Amino acid sequence: MNEILKNDLDNFSSILEEIHKNSISFLNDIGEIPTSHTDQNADFFPLTDGGVGASGALGLFNKHFRKLMVSSAGPRYWGYVVGGVTPAALAGDWLTSVFDQNTQSANGSGDISAIVELQTIRLMIELFGLPDQFNGGFVSGATMSNFTCLGVARQWAGIQSGVDVAREGMTGETVVLAATPHSSVIKSLSMLGFGSNNFIRIKTDPERERIDIIDLEEKLVKFSGKSVIINCSAGTVNTVDFDDFQAISVLKEKYGFWMHVDAAFGAFAACSDKHHHLLKGWENADSITIDCHKWMNVPYDSAIFLTRKKHQKLQMQTYQNSNAPYLGDPKVNFSYLNFLPENSRRFRALPAWFSLTAYGKEGFKWIVENSIHCAEMLTNYLESSANFKLCGVVNLNVVCFALKDYDKTSEFLNILNARGKVFMTPTMLDGHPCMRAAFVNFRTSKEDVDIAIQEMEAVLELINITQ
Ligand SMILES: *Cc1c(COP(=O)(O)O)cnc(C)c1O
């Protein structure tokens, strides 16, 4: 064996101890570590002939890059929708790499990681109170989940008009409808050959981001005779609006279409009795997207897709790795290889399994309600402030706001973010630039909201806005 590799193998235990110490020091300080760095100059270290061994690599990384890591998993990183990592999820994630399984077949031959993955999907279905009519798997994020689901939807639509799109390619007969699709849905339409321009925008209700049901029905009448796919939202990113899944289900009975629900983070409303009603009717979906690296607080990268069991054949037509005959009959020998886009894949279910098993329904209810409570505290402050105003309505865990002096909003946000204590992202709402704070991290507490408010007030003074 190569000498340095051999040396690393002999010292595996002390290498992992060093990594353990490094990890603990980062995690213990996570509330103090900056949420952003202005210095982003990362030196480049050329590939050497000999290598420096694992400890050497750690030393180099610590010296040059570690200080530039941000606390995106910390309690005041409120940009985008960024979750943290529960202790159990981290434990599962470490073990995923230790075991290094190639998670595919669930027919008992080889390892059982695919069986654990199927069990984890069942646990998630229970967590969300969904019926036992779904099956699913893990992918890298909600983007891949939307892609996976819409790929099956495309196959369904093709078969409706007599074309096996997976074998023969697109026919252009399918109609895709969406009101407030996440950018990743549009990206999926591009990747799937629909074309990102080729969806038809459904109107939204006044002052809302949800589907206008009357407009939807008019479009369904207009396109009757064609195969229709509807992208629904359970939690839009700016105002966390939910479509009326009950009303959409009624139309589905009448007109027959593929109902996809992008519930990347909104699915977690199901964990709270107070908010579960927002999802009423989503159980009638054909496919559902749910992120695990957001509100579930599992580390990157992790999401699931759920598709109805009755669509299993369509799913296998879409993702069958067909020129590999040694797989046997995919209907008998279930394998993720024929069920989703990837072939080789990691045991991504394990961190989620650990977290679900460690914290149960109560744990996730707490995480969800705590986030919503933090959003309420920030909202209360903004409402009482002379300088800020809320943009749109605040639902659940996302707060959009701006300076009353709209023009100064982006300057304010740039300075706020550069100070590194709290991080938010810019967005546009009703044609105005505003800021967005999304609460999903289980670590976030009242103290963090207070620190953020102090920071906001300090920045107001810096840019000479004091009232
Ligand atoms: C975050 C998000 C996505 C994309 O998810 P990734 O995990 O970044 O791939 C899709 N839809 C919604 C509603 C989201 O919030």
The ligand as an SDF file (V2000), in Angstrom:
LIG
                    3D

 15 15  0  0  0  0  0  0  0  0999 V2000
  -35.9970   25.0640   -1.1060 C   0  0  0  0  0  0  0  0  0  0  0  0
  -37.1380   24.7740   -1.9760 C   0  0  0  0  0  0  0  0  0  0  0  0
  -36.9680   24.0230   -3.1570 C   0  0  0  0  0  0  0  0  0  0  0  0
  -35.6120   23.5880   -3.6580 C   0  0  0  0  0  0  0  0  0  0  0  0
  -34.9830   22.7940   -2.7360 O   0  0  0  0  0  0  0  0  0  0  0  0
  -33.4460   22.4040   -2.7060 P   0  0  0  0  0  0  0  0  0  0  0  0
  -33.3930   21.5740   -1.5020 O   0  0  0  0  0  0  0  0  0  0  0  0
  -32.6850   23.6870   -2.6110 O   0  0  0  0  0  0  0  0  0  0  0  0
  -33.1350   21.6560   -3.9450 O   0  0  0  0  0  0  0  0  0  0  0  0
  -38.0980   23.7110   -3.8710 C   0  0  0  0  0  0  0  0  0  0  0  0
  -39.3220   24.1480   -3.4890 N   0  0  0  0  0  0  0  0  0  0  0  0
  -39.5140   24.8980   -2.3800 C   0  0  0  0  0  0  0  0  0  0  0  0
  -40.8880   25.3510   -2.0170 C   0  0  0  0  0  0  0  0  0  0  0  0
  -38.4220   25.2370   -1.5850 C   0  0  0  0  0  0  0  0  0  0  0  0
  -38.5990   25.9680   -0.4780 O   0  0  0  0  0  0  0  0  0  0  0  0
  1  2  1  0
  2  3  1  0
  2 14  2  0
  3  4  1  0
  3 10  2  0
  4  5  1  0
  5  6  1  0
  6  7  2  0
  6  8  1  0
  6  9  1  0
 10 11  1  0
 11 12  2  0
 12 13  1  0
 12 14  1  0
 14 15  1  0
M  END
$$$$
